[in-house]
Amino acid sequence: MVRTIEWRADRVRMIDQRLLPAAEVVRVYHDYRQISRAIKEMVIRGAPAIGVAAAMGAALGIRGYHGRRALARFAAVSAALKATRPTAVNLSWALARMERVLSENVGLDAERLFRRMRAEALSICREDIAANRALGRHGASLLGDRVTVMTHCNAGALATAGYGTALGVVRAAREAGKTVRVIVGETRPFLQGSRLTAWEMRKERIAVTIIADGAAGYVLKRGGVDCVIVGADRIAANGDVANKIGTYSLALLARHHGVPFYVAAPFSSVDFSCPGGERIPIEERPAAELTRLGARPSAPHGAAVYNPAFDVTPAELVTAVITERGVAYPPFARSLAALAEALPPLPPTQHS
Ligand code: MRU
């Protein structure tokens, strides 16, 4: 399985997702500022993956500090990491977890405090893979033996610590002996669908067909798509889902054509402090993503550009939310809250 992000010899290594599939280049970082820039510039992207990156960045950021100076330092480090990408709740969720560990261990000397923070970041990373495998199994049980899944963007191993969410369901279905075919929209403008999802699927010899984003309606109308499965950057308490721009259009098309629309996400993507989708901050990306194709201009100089990176799919268009704790069905306010209460015991945190 592709290594999206890895901690090795107190350096953070990430595959540079801007260059895939043309080149597999691993970047190595030793400083939280470098990691902030990597998140902002999308060397690493995908909600759970940037949560892991932020946690590792926070551990590096407080190295050499202890006591009250560590708390002050963490505040600055965390603010810088949080400011990178506002929509994915996993980023602030991971930093909140790091902050709790810091405040519980602030009395340790600097080296032991760093090791404790490093252990927490590594737990977040490991737990994400375990959550994806579990939600993958839940999701696979919803699929038939021969199935065509339409997806959007990349909610795969590259978007997580590993295995993936929407593509985790695809992987689990395959592991369960099912025959799965994937259809993915290019996902303009960053092309996560054609560059990253197709790359992951090809690596594992899972059949994948790329379509232009605008072809989704035609393909759904022709028939043969059994379900749509997407990831999520944030799920509000009422089940509204923020995900890659274009997800909302796909959900409307799926509803119109009677195709189930599933959202696969770890429980860390559910934001109970956010009652509904209108409260989810939507990141706007630079205009150049829409006006240039590589070095070439693809739009006339001076044209106004609006480039929201995410949209919000209302809960009423979502058939089910697939999580590692189980599958939530409408009404989501009730079913997500029930899954939150039925807490499985947390895996033991490992200390070094
Ligand atoms: O802008 P990106 O590439 O970070 O957006 C990613 C998505 O929208 C994914 O679908 C989402 O983060 C879920 S990833 C498991």
Boltz pocket constraint, residues with backbone or C-beta under 6 A from the ligand:
constraints:
  - pocket:
      binder: B
      contacts: [[A, 45], [A, 46], [A, 47], [A, 48], [A, 88], [A, 152], [A, 153], [A, 154], [A, 155], [A, 156], [A, 159], [A, 160], [A, 164], [A, 165], [A, 166], [A, 192], [A, 230], [A, 231], [A, 232], [A, 233], [A, 243], [A, 244], [A, 245], [A, 264], [A, 309]]
      max_distance: 6.0
